Amino acid sequence: MSDSQSQTQQIEHDSPQFKAILLSLFLAGFASFSALYCVQPMMPILAQFFQVSPTQSSFPLSFSTFALAAALLFTGLISDRVGRKQIMVVALFSAALLLIASALLPQWSFFLSTRVLIGMAVSGVAAVAMTYIGEEIAAKDVGFAMGLYISGTAIGGMSGRLIAGVLVDFISWQYATLIIGVINLAIAILFYWLLPNSRNFQSYPIQLSRFKQAFAKNLADPKLRILFLQGFILMGCFVSVFNYMSYHLLDEPFALPQTWIGLISVAYLAGIYSSPRAAQWGQKFGREKVLPLMLLVMWASLALMLLNQLAVVLVGLLIFTFAFFAAHSLCSSWVTVQSLQYRAVGSSLYLFCYYLGSSVLGSGSGLIWERWDWPGLLIFIASLLLLGLILTLYLKKLSSTAPTAQIKN
């Protein structure tokens, strides 16, 4: 196929197909990440219902993100063989039905099993949606389409927390989960109906040798290794704060009702604002300067969250969320630029470490919470961010002495 023929098959802005893709992928991002994160504000309720510890109550989210991290390394490869839309459709229907099943049979081991499978299902959207956009959308419109999809994932994560957190103050967690599952099932049906079939997808055999080579090349780059570790630290710190903020605000001196615990997820709006702007700041001032600044802002905001004044704690959470999303945006775009040789695998490795941080540190920090309460947890998170800052300064040094990776087909 010639380049001109391929170009005519790509979908451009303002066409009906373009609008259908935007709506479909926005809904897919919303559904998949609401399924993933709806359990976070329910952690204290789950701990009471299943008679488990605060650390164990983080398992439903941590198991999901661990499964997502592992599956991300392989789902993209499978879609290269099977097809983009097919994988995403199966993923959305699976996640919705698993949510419904987890509500209908609330037994702890079964519940955790469904959460593992939900994480694997979400990988079918997370690993494939961006590839679909790159293949089907005209190059000049890819940035806009990608931005809307990412907004859908952020709004989905926020809405899953918000809907679940508010509903469980009025109905049981099972009914709240069931409602989110039914909403996501409706979205899966809409997605199947709305999303255009791939025009530019070409199936090819899975080549494990090239897959291994891509892994080796990315892991051999010291700058990429630091960025992967940075993603692990950033997401681990972010999830730890949101996981145990629920317990903190339910305790004295705040003693907030569960509805307020769900409402704190509106802090995500600060991240939805900062994430796209971080790229502009990085281009204007340099990623190596903006990234350590965002880590310092996250570190400083912890001091606000240490105080026993609700308004100050919430301002600290807003600032923390703002800086986290900006830092994550900078790191992920830096990985894309740095891993030009094997960009898809570079992004997969970054996301693997990112969600692994959510799983490992999100649950591990529960042990800190149980022993040293909120102040101990914030000191632990501050120590991790300090390590991240040191790594970022080393990354800045490497960037000033080493050339950027060259493109290799």
C-alpha positions as CSV (number, residue, x, y, z in Angstrom):
1,M,0.0,0.0,0.0
2,S,1.4,3.4,-0.9
3,D,1.8,6.3,1.5
4,S,-0.9,8.3,-0.3
5,Q,-3.4,5.4,-0.1
6,S,-2.6,4.9,3.6
7,Q,-3.2,8.6,4.2
8,T,-6.6,8.6,2.5
9,Q,-7.7,5.8,4.9
10,Q,-6.9,7.8,8.0
11,I,-9.7,9.6,9.7
12,E,-9.5,13.4,10.0
13,H,-11.0,16.0,12.3
14,D,-14.7,16.9,11.9
15,S,-15.6,13.7,10.1
16,P,-18.4,11.6,11.6
17,Q,-16.0,8.7,12.1
18,F,-13.6,11.0,14.0
19,K,-16.4,12.1,16.4
20,A,-17.4,8.5,16.8
21,I,-13.9,7.5,17.7
22,L,-13.5,10.4,20.2
23,L,-16.8,9.5,22.0
24,S,-16.0,5.8,22.0
25,L,-12.5,6.0,23.4
26,F,-13.6,8.7,25.9
27,L,-16.2,6.2,27.2
28,A,-13.8,3.3,27.1
29,G,-11.3,5.3,29.3
30,F,-14.1,6.3,31.6
31,A,-15.4,2.7,32.0
32,S,-12.1,0.9,32.4
33,F,-10.7,3.2,35.0
34,S,-13.9,3.6,36.9
35,A,-14.0,-0.2,37.2
36,L,-10.4,-0.1,38.4
37,Y,-10.6,2.6,41.0
38,C,-14.2,2.4,42.4
39,V,-13.0,0.3,45.3
40,Q,-10.6,2.9,46.7
41,P,-13.0,5.0,48.7
42,M,-14.8,1.9,49.9
43,M,-11.7,0.5,51.6
44,P,-12.9,1.2,55.2
45,I,-16.3,-0.3,54.4
46,L,-14.7,-3.4,52.8
47,A,-12.4,-3.8,55.8
48,Q,-15.4,-3.8,58.1
49,F,-17.6,-6.0,55.9
50,F,-15.0,-8.7,55.2
51,Q,-13.3,-8.4,58.7
52,V,-9.9,-7.6,57.3
53,S,-7.1,-5.2,58.2
54,P,-6.6,-1.7,56.6
55,T,-3.6,-3.2,54.7
56,Q,-5.7,-6.1,53.4
57,S,-8.5,-3.7,52.4
58,S,-6.1,-2.2,49.9
59,F,-5.7,-5.7,48.2
60,P,-8.7,-5.2,45.8
61,L,-7.0,-2.2,44.2
62,S,-3.5,-3.5,44.5
63,F,-4.3,-6.9,43.0
64,S,-6.0,-5.2,40.1
65,T,-3.1,-2.8,39.4
66,F,-0.6,-5.6,39.7
67,A,-2.6,-7.7,37.2
68,L,-2.9,-4.6,34.9
69,A,0.9,-4.0,35.1
70,A,1.7,-7.6,34.2
71,A,-0.9,-7.8,31.4
72,L,0.2,-4.6,29.8
73,L,3.4,-6.3,28.8
74,F,1.5,-8.8,26.6
75,T,-1.9,-7.4,25.7
76,G,-0.4,-5.1,23.0
77,L,1.3,-8.1,21.4
78,I,-1.9,-10.1,21.3
79,S,-3.7,-7.2,19.7
80,D,-1.1,-7.1,17.0
81,R,-2.3,-10.6,16.0
82,V,-6.0,-10.4,16.8
83,G,-7.0,-6.8,16.2
84,R,-7.5,-3.5,18.1
85,K,-11.3,-3.2,18.4
86,Q,-11.8,-6.9,19.2
87,I,-9.5,-6.7,22.2
88,M,-11.0,-3.5,23.5
89,V,-14.6,-4.8,23.1
90,V,-13.8,-8.0,25.0
91,A,-12.0,-6.0,27.7
92,L,-14.9,-3.6,28.3
93,F,-17.5,-6.4,28.5
94,S,-15.3,-8.5,30.7
95,A,-14.6,-5.7,33.2
96,A,-18.3,-4.8,33.4
97,L,-19.5,-8.4,33.9
98,L,-16.8,-9.0,36.5
99,L,-17.9,-5.9,38.5
100,I,-21.5,-7.2,38.5
101,A,-20.3,-10.7,39.5
102,S,-18.2,-9.3,42.4
103,A,-21.3,-7.6,43.8
104,L,-23.6,-10.6,43.5
105,L,-21.2,-13.0,45.3
106,P,-19.5,-11.0,48.0
107,Q,-17.0,-13.6,49.3
108,W,-13.5,-12.3,50.0
109,S,-11.4,-14.8,47.9
110,F,-13.9,-14.6,45.0
111,F,-13.9,-10.8,45.3
112,L,-10.1,-10.6,45.1
113,S,-10.2,-13.0,42.1
114,T,-12.6,-10.8,40.2
115,R,-10.4,-7.8,41.0
116,V,-7.3,-9.6,39.4
117,L,-9.4,-10.4,36.3
118,I,-10.6,-6.8,36.1
119,G,-7.0,-5.5,36.1
120,M,-6.2,-7.9,33.3
121,A,-9.3,-6.7,31.4
122,V,-8.5,-3.1,31.8
123,S,-5.1,-3.7,30.2
124,G,-7.0,-4.5,27.0
125,V,-8.0,-0.9,26.8
126,A,-4.9,0.7,28.3
127,A,-2.5,-1.1,26.0
128,V,-4.5,-0.8,22.8
129,A,-6.4,2.4,22.7
130,M,-3.4,4.6,22.0
131,T,-2.2,2.2,19.3
132,Y,-5.7,2.4,17.7
133,I,-5.6,6.2,17.7
134,G,-2.1,6.2,16.1
135,E,-3.2,3.8,13.3
136,E,-6.6,5.3,12.5
137,I,-6.4,9.1,13.1
138,A,-4.6,11.5,10.8
139,A,-1.2,12.5,12.2
140,K,-2.2,16.2,12.6
141,D,-5.2,15.2,14.8
142,V,-3.6,12.5,16.9
143,G,-2.6,14.8,19.7
144,F,-6.2,16.0,20.2
145,A,-7.6,12.5,20.1
146,M,-5.0,11.2,22.5
147,G,-5.7,14.1,24.9
148,L,-9.4,13.3,25.0
149,Y,-8.8,9.6,25.6
150,I,-6.5,10.4,28.5
151,S,-9.1,12.9,29.9
152,G,-11.5,10.0,29.8
153,T,-9.2,7.8,31.8
154,A,-8.7,10.5,34.4
155,I,-12.4,11.4,34.7
156,G,-13.2,7.7,34.9
157,G,-10.8,7.2,37.8
158,M,-12.3,10.2,39.5
159,S,-15.9,9.3,38.8
160,G,-15.4,5.7,39.9
161,R,-14.2,6.9,43.3
162,L,-16.8,9.7,43.4
163,I,-19.8,7.5,42.5
164,A,-18.8,4.7,44.8
165,G,-17.8,7.0,47.7
166,V,-21.1,8.8,47.6
167,L,-23.4,5.9,47.0
168,V,-22.1,3.8,49.9
169,D,-23.3,6.4,52.3
170,F,-26.9,5.5,51.2
171,I,-26.7,2.0,49.9
172,S,-24.5,-1.1,50.4
173,W,-21.2,-1.4,48.7
174,Q,-22.6,-4.3,46.7
175,Y,-25.4,-2.2,45.2
176,A,-22.9,0.6,44.5
177,T,-20.6,-1.8,42.7
178,L,-23.6,-3.3,40.8
179,I,-24.6,0.2,39.6
180,I,-21.1,0.9,38.3
181,G,-21.0,-2.5,36.6
182,V,-24.4,-1.9,34.9
183,I,-23.2,1.6,33.7
184,N,-20.0,0.1,32.3
185,L,-22.0,-2.7,30.6
186,A,-24.1,0.0,28.8
187,I,-20.8,1.7,27.8
188,A,-19.4,-1.5,26.4
189,I,-22.5,-2.0,24.2
190,L,-22.2,1.7,23.0
191,F,-18.5,1.2,22.3
192,Y,-19.1,-1.9,20.2
193,W,-21.8,-0.1,18.2
194,L,-20.0,3.3,17.8
195,L,-16.3,2.6,17.3
196,P,-15.4,2.2,13.6
197,N,-13.6,-1.0,12.6
198,S,-9.9,-0.7,12.0
199,R,-9.0,0.4,8.5
200,N,-5.2,0.4,8.8
201,F,-4.6,-2.6,11.1
202,Q,-2.4,-5.4,9.7
203,S,-2.2,-8.6,11.6
204,Y,1.2,-10.1,12.0
205,P,2.7,-13.0,14.0
206,I,3.9,-12.4,17.5
207,Q,7.7,-12.2,17.4
208,L,9.1,-13.0,20.8
209,S,12.7,-12.5,19.6
210,R,12.0,-8.8,18.7
211,F,10.0,-8.4,21.9
212,K,13.0,-9.6,24.0
213,Q,15.4,-7.4,22.0
214,A,13.1,-4.3,22.7
215,F,13.1,-5.1,26.4
216,A,16.9,-5.4,26.5
217,K,17.4,-2.2,24.6
218,N,15.1,-0.1,26.8
219,L,16.5,-1.5,30.1
220,A,20.1,-0.9,28.9
221,D,19.4,2.9,28.8
222,P,20.3,4.4,32.2
223,K,17.9,7.4,31.7
224,L,15.0,5.1,30.9
225,R,15.8,3.0,34.0
226,I,15.5,6.1,36.1
227,L,12.2,7.1,34.5
228,F,10.8,3.6,35.0
229,L,11.7,3.8,38.7
230,Q,10.3,7.3,38.9
231,G,7.0,6.1,37.6
232,F,7.0,3.4,40.3
233,I,7.7,6.0,43.1
234,L,5.2,8.6,41.8
235,M,2.2,6.2,41.5
236,G,3.0,4.4,44.7
237,C,3.1,7.7,46.6
238,F,-0.1,8.9,45.0
239,V,-2.1,5.8,45.6
240,S,-0.9,5.5,49.2
241,V,-2.1,9.0,50.0
242,F,-5.6,8.4,48.5
243,N,-5.8,4.8,50.0
244,Y,-5.3,5.9,53.6
245,M,-6.7,9.5,53.4
246,S,-10.1,7.7,53.7
247,Y,-9.2,6.2,57.1
248,H,-7.6,9.5,58.2
249,L,-10.7,11.6,57.4
250,L,-13.0,9.1,59.0
251,D,-11.0,9.3,62.3
252,E,-11.0,12.1,64.8
253,P,-10.6,15.1,64.7
254,F,-12.4,15.1,61.3
255,A,-14.9,12.3,61.6
256,L,-16.3,13.0,58.2
257,P,-19.3,11.0,56.7
258,Q,-18.6,8.5,53.9
259,T,-20.0,10.9,51.3
260,W,-17.2,13.3,51.9
261,I,-14.7,10.5,51.4
262,G,-16.0,10.0,47.9
263,L,-16.0,13.8,47.3
264,I,-12.3,14.1,47.9
265,S,-11.8,12.5,44.5
266,V,-12.7,15.9,42.9
267,A,-9.0,16.7,43.7
268,Y,-8.5,14.9,40.4
269,L,-9.7,18.0,38.6
270,A,-6.4,19.6,39.6
271,G,-4.6,16.8,37.8
272,I,-6.8,17.0,34.7
273,Y,-5.8,20.6,34.5
274,S,-2.0,20.2,35.1
275,S,-1.4,17.1,33.0
276,P,-1.7,18.6,29.5
277,R,0.0,21.8,30.6
278,A,3.1,20.0,32.0
279,A,4.1,19.2,28.4
280,Q,4.0,22.9,27.6
281,W,6.1,23.7,30.7
282,G,8.6,21.0,29.8
283,Q,9.0,22.4,26.2
284,K,9.4,25.9,27.5
285,F,11.7,25.4,30.5
286,G,13.0,21.9,30.0
287,R,11.7,18.6,31.5
288,E,14.9,18.2,33.5
289,K,14.0,21.5,35.4
290,V,10.2,21.1,35.7
291,L,10.2,17.5,36.9
292,P,12.3,18.1,40.1
293,L,10.1,21.2,40.8
294,M,6.9,19.1,40.7
295,L,8.5,16.5,43.1
296,L,9.4,19.4,45.5
297,V,5.8,20.6,45.3
298,M,4.5,17.1,46.1
299,W,7.0,16.9,49.0
300,A,6.0,20.3,50.4
301,S,2.2,19.6,50.1
302,L,2.7,16.7,52.6
303,A,3.3,19.2,55.3
304,L,-0.1,20.7,54.7
305,M,-1.7,17.3,54.9
306,L,-0.1,16.7,58.3
307,L,-2.1,19.5,60.0
308,N,-5.4,18.8,61.7
309,Q,-7.4,21.5,59.8
310,L,-9.7,20.0,57.2
311,A,-9.4,23.0,54.7
312,V,-5.6,22.9,54.9
313,V,-5.5,19.1,54.4
314,L,-7.8,19.4,51.3
315,V,-5.6,22.2,49.9
316,G,-2.6,20.0,50.4
317,L,-4.3,17.2,48.6
318,L,-5.2,19.4,45.7
319,I,-1.6,20.6,45.4
320,F,-0.2,17.1,45.7
321,T,-2.6,15.9,43.0
322,F,-1.7,18.8,40.7
323,A,2.0,18.1,41.0
324,F,1.6,14.3,40.7
325,F,-0.2,14.5,37.4
326,A,2.2,17.0,36.0
327,A,5.2,14.8,37.0
328,H,3.6,11.7,35.5
329,S,2.9,13.5,32.3
330,L,6.5,14.7,32.1
331,C,7.9,11.3,32.8
332,S,5.7,9.4,30.3
333,S,6.4,11.9,27.5
334,W,10.1,11.7,28.4
335,V,10.0,7.9,28.0
336,T,8.4,8.3,24.6
337,V,11.1,10.6,23.4
338,Q,14.0,8.7,25.0
339,S,12.9,5.2,23.8
340,L,12.6,6.1,20.1
341,Q,14.1,2.8,19.1
342,Y,11.3,0.7,20.7
343,R,8.7,3.2,21.7
344,A,5.8,0.8,22.3
345,V,7.8,-1.4,24.6
346,G,9.3,1.6,26.4
347,S,5.9,2.9,27.2
348,S,4.7,-0.5,28.3
349,L,7.7,-0.9,30.6
350,Y,7.0,2.6,32.1
351,L,3.3,1.7,32.7
352,F,4.3,-1.6,34.1
353,C,6.5,0.1,36.7
354,Y,3.9,2.8,37.3
355,Y,1.1,0.3,38.1
356,L,3.5,-2.0,40.0
357,G,4.2,1.0,42.3
358,S,0.5,1.4,42.8
359,S,0.3,-2.3,43.8
360,V,3.4,-2.7,45.9
361,L,3.6,0.6,47.7
362,G,-0.2,1.0,47.8
363,S,-0.5,-2.1,50.0
364,G,2.9,-1.9,51.6
365,S,2.2,1.6,53.0
366,G,-0.7,0.1,54.8
367,L,1.7,-1.6,57.2
368,I,3.2,1.9,57.9
369,W,-0.3,3.2,58.5
370,E,-1.2,0.4,60.9
371,R,1.9,1.0,63.0
372,W,2.6,4.7,62.8
373,D,-0.7,6.2,61.6
374,W,-1.0,9.2,59.3
375,P,2.2,11.0,60.4
376,G,4.3,7.9,59.9
377,L,2.8,7.3,56.5
378,L,3.5,10.9,55.3
379,I,7.1,10.6,56.5
380,F,7.4,7.3,54.5
381,I,6.0,9.0,51.4
382,A,8.3,12.1,51.9
383,S,11.3,9.7,52.0
384,L,10.2,8.1,48.7
385,L,9.8,11.5,47.1
386,L,13.2,12.5,48.3
387,L,14.6,9.4,46.6
388,G,12.7,10.4,43.5
389,L,14.2,13.9,43.6
390,I,17.7,12.5,43.9
391,L,17.1,10.3,40.9
392,T,15.7,13.2,38.9
393,L,18.8,15.3,39.6
394,Y,20.9,12.4,38.4
395,L,18.7,12.2,35.4
396,K,19.3,15.9,34.7
397,K,23.1,15.2,34.9
398,L,22.8,12.3,32.4
399,S,20.7,14.5,30.1
400,S,23.4,17.1,30.0
401,T,26.1,14.6,29.0
402,A,24.4,11.9,27.0
403,P,22.8,12.2,23.5
404,T,19.1,11.3,22.9
405,A,18.4,7.8,21.4
406,Q,18.3,7.6,17.7
407,I,15.4,6.3,15.7
408,K,15.7,2.8,14.5
409,N,13.1,1.0,12.4
